[in-house]
């Protein structure tokens, strides 16, 4: 959440950066400033009347002790009006603060100065491309046909049990899934991340803290009787571990990783581009999260990006890194790098990770602070990244490694799968 003081002091810059994100309600900026003006003036009036009432109360006490009851009674006659005015001003202040909060939460995070302008994924900036694009024979199969051929994933059985987008992994398909999860967690541990096991449902305060609410409630599964949400990513429960926490400066950076299933409604998703594992309602993902000092967050962002790239390199997958344009970024992010792998059978790039820096946007909502060298509390920066999301990784591993003999398992996964081939 943006800070009102920053908006007031940097109005033009805020409007300029919001334009990079193609924000359609710039009038909200001035509405926030006007409401803050009203909040300030109301607070000033309330303080003034309260001071008068307190002064009168002291004066009444002094007069009563001096035996000047009549004079004290004369002043008492005004206390009722003061109390009523204090109540009215207090109610007005509460209403203005609530309206100000409602406006503030509608403003997205400001994009970093390096974020390119643009409104569509086609306008994202390709930062680098790594690895050779595999050449497959003309009869190469897409992953959903490979999954059926080798009895790895049953999409129709998932439809029967739950619905579309909830696949059933079987045999070596299930083992491959488990192997990838263990590999990603072990690699995160080597990089200094502490593993946590997390709830798969969160409350409204947690959803608000990381910015899923009120922006993405339509994309989350809601358990109405208990007012809980199924998590769209482990980012939500991990980051909320530090809600309402004041860390010590020497505790930074905080580094956590966690594996969870993730649940996304993906309303309106249909067509060939979402076939098979390309887009699911339930999928597995290992997430890395850091809470860091603001001075170091962009260096950390680059290191997190390199960590994800290292996973793709070890799996032998060709990939590219994109810097998302303003219009393709999330509501909460200041800078996002997407990693995409090349699907050789589908002949297109598939997103497998997003690494984002949120600066103080989430920390402001979470009231996540640290005590700096001067002993004052300061908002921390939060970052997260997929390391990695499994469905499209599985899709590209199956497609890119298919041979006449079968599907070759990457060497780094063999200790986890305990088999070298799917045949």
Secondary structure, DSSP 8 states (H G I E B T S, - for coil): ---HHHHHHTHHHHHHHHHHTT-S-THHHHHHHHHHHHHHHHHHHHHHHHHHHHHHHHHHHHHHHTT-HHHHHHHHTTHHHHHHHHHHHHHHHHHHHHHHHHHHTTS-----TT----SSGGG-EEEEEES------TT---HHHHHHHTT-EEHHHHHHHT-TT--EE-HHHHHHHHHHHHHHHHHHHHTT-EE----SEE-HHHHHHTT-TTTSGGGS-EEGGGTEEE-SSTHHHHHHTTTT-EEEGGG-SEEEEEEEEEE---TT--SGGGTTTTS-SEEEEEEEEEEE-GGGHHHHHHHHHHHHHHHHHHTT--EEEEE--GGGS-SS-SEEEEEEEEETTTTEEEEEEEEEE-TTHHHHHHT-EEE-TTS-EEE-EEEEEEEEEHHHHHHHHHHHTB-SS-EE--HHHHHHHS-SEE-
